[in-house]
Amino acid sequence: MSKVISGFSKFSKEEKITWLAANYFSNQQEIIKTLKQYWNEDSALQQLHDDFIENTITNFYMPYGIAPNFVINGKEMVIPMVVEESSVVAAASLVAKFWSTRGGFKASVVSTKKIGQVHFMYQGKKSDLSTYFEAKKPKLLEATAAITKNMEKRGGGILDIQLVDKTDDLSNYYQLFVTFETKDSMGANFINSCLEAMANEFRNESVEIVMSILSNYVPECLVRAEVSCKVEELGGDNPRRFAKKFEQAVKIAAVEPYRAVTHNKGIMNGIDSVVLATGNDFRAIEAGAHAYAAKDGKYKSLTHCEITNGIFKFWIEIPLAVGTVGGLTALHPMAKLSLDMMNRPNARELMEIMATAGLAQNFAALRALTTKGIQHGHMKMHLMNILNQLGANEQQKDCIVKQFENKTVSHSAVVEAFNQLKN
Ligand code: MEV
């Protein structure tokens, strides 16, 4: 019998769960119990979460950790991170401490422009379209006046509207290419509302609007974060060799896309964690970051490294369209707490913090990769996960962690050690 259902969203939460359990599980009672186990006792708080999306049946926990010891532009701060990967917060904290005694992180916003497009088809003469566009331009702005009023009071709004001819790429295809400043909001709703109002004003018998939507490619909403110190200050047995190898690792990621993707994934471990903790849109950030990494026609590293005159310099340049007002940042109590923890940054400051988290994460990964190898640290955290899965108590954990201090962690070796200990 088909499980395709109509009117599902109208079901109560209980009904949805019962339907799911009956149609997709054999152990129905167990499933229902697990789902309900994650409901919040505070019904108002649960309702808040239920209402974020449609068909909510429960909550999905992710660890919320904090990385202390960050010094960014001279300010000490603790960064909240939501991530499931065991070594990410540990790595961020270690690196934050490392750089805190070497001048800290310096971060600055390069630009904050965002982009939206009205995509349309037009078959007539291009010169007629240009004339129509020039005559319409003031009306396009007028059409958005009600939407832009508040944004303009905050110093934002529409910066520019251009007519773009894309007919070389696709017959009859043109765009209105619009640039926005959205200040402390990510601005997706604002931009999309403006674009739709413009599209309505712009359409006529020969202008066929296809769609109006913001772009998540924001190469001009750019932030830079950097660390630097004398090579000797990098510490370790042989700081010069370390610096050189580190630089080589970054250069490999600049020329080798297979490596660049993993390199950038490590950066996004740091950035996405903060994006999630602050209630921002990690899919938008991911899409924009990777598009930027490919801006020169080849996918490359988002970080760069240079050693000149005995100075080691490592930096990131990345587009980050984020908000500190509106959206989930205002609605989700934990997103609000994250922002409060960081002394309520504005969007520019949050861009700087996120870029710093990405740079720190990449430093940690490359330091591990070019020295002890990545598995050393990963496996320590992995060991804890395996022990938790096995249901080890604190005493058993301590004992097995000691046993594996100088041993390679593998799932089977840990299971064996645990079984031996139990027996
Ligand atoms: C793992 O999540 C991230 C790394 O693979 C990043 C890297 O290789 O640079 C360790």
Residues whose N, C-alpha, C, O or C-beta is under 5 A from the ligand:
A	BS01	MEV	T262 H263 G266 A365 I374
